Amino acid sequence: MRPRIESIAARLLAATGTEVERREDQTGVRLIVALPEELDESHRAFILAALADADDYGHDHAGDGTQQAWALITGGTQ
């Protein structure tokens, strides 16, 4: 499972240029990344491909008005 988490996190970092936050609990690992205001189609496609490898994913607006994408990898995190 760790290689998949690391792969998704690395691809999100490469596509956005922003650090990926990791939150781990009994459900699994949630990766959260702030999205740049402007995304070209190739970066958008790269982000979507990374998110597609997760068990669940989504898009939120943070309290400061920025947009975030998140990926959830469930199960054991070993």
C-alpha positions in Angstrom: 0.0 0.0 0.0 2.8 2.5 0.8 4.1 2.5 -2.8 0.7 3.5 -4.0 0.4 6.3 -1.4 3.9 7.5 -2.3 3.2 7.4 -6.0 -0.1 9.3 -5.8 1.5 11.9 -3.5 4.5 12.4 -5.8 2.3 12.8 -8.8 0.1 15.4 -7.0 3.2 17.3 -5.9 4.6 17.3 -9.5 1.3 18.4 -11.0 0.6 21.2 -8.6 4.0 22.3 -7.2 2.5 22.4 -3.7 3.2 20.2 -0.7 0.8 17.3 -0.2 -0.7 17.0 3.3 -1.1 13.4 4.7 -3.7 12.5 7.3 -3.7 8.9 8.5 -6.3 7.2 10.6 -7.9 3.8 11.1 -9.6 4.1 7.7 -6.5 4.8 5.7 -4.5 7.7 4.4 -6.0 10.9 3.0 -3.7 13.0 0.8 -4.7 16.7 0.4 -3.2 19.1 -2.0 -4.0 22.8 -2.7 -4.8 23.5 -6.3 -3.2 26.4 -8.2 -5.6 29.1 -9.3 -4.7 28.4 -13.0 -4.3 24.8 -14.3 -3.7 24.0 -17.9 -5.3 20.9 -19.4 -2.1 18.7 -19.2 -1.7 19.4 -15.4 -5.4 18.9 -14.8 -5.2 15.5 -16.6 -2.1 14.6 -14.6 -4.0 15.4 -11.3 -7.1 13.4 -12.4 -4.9 10.4 -13.3 -3.3 10.4 -9.9 -6.6 10.7 -8.2 -8.0 7.8 -10.2 -5.5 5.5 -8.5 -7.0 6.2 -5.1 -10.0 4.4 -3.5 -11.9 7.6 -3.3 -11.2 11.2 -4.2 -12.8 14.6 -4.3 -12.6 18.4 -4.4 -13.2 20.9 -1.7 -13.0 24.6 -1.0 -10.7 25.4 2.0 -11.7 28.0 4.6 -9.2 30.5 3.1 -10.9 30.3 -0.3 -8.4 28.0 -2.0 -9.4 24.8 -3.8 -8.1 21.4 -2.7 -8.1 18.0 -4.2 -8.0 14.9 -1.9 -7.3 11.2 -2.4 -8.2 8.5 0.1 -6.3 5.2 0.1 -8.2 2.8 2.4 -7.2 -0.3 4.2 -3.9 -1.1 5.8 -1.2 1.5 5.4 1.8 -0.9 5.6 
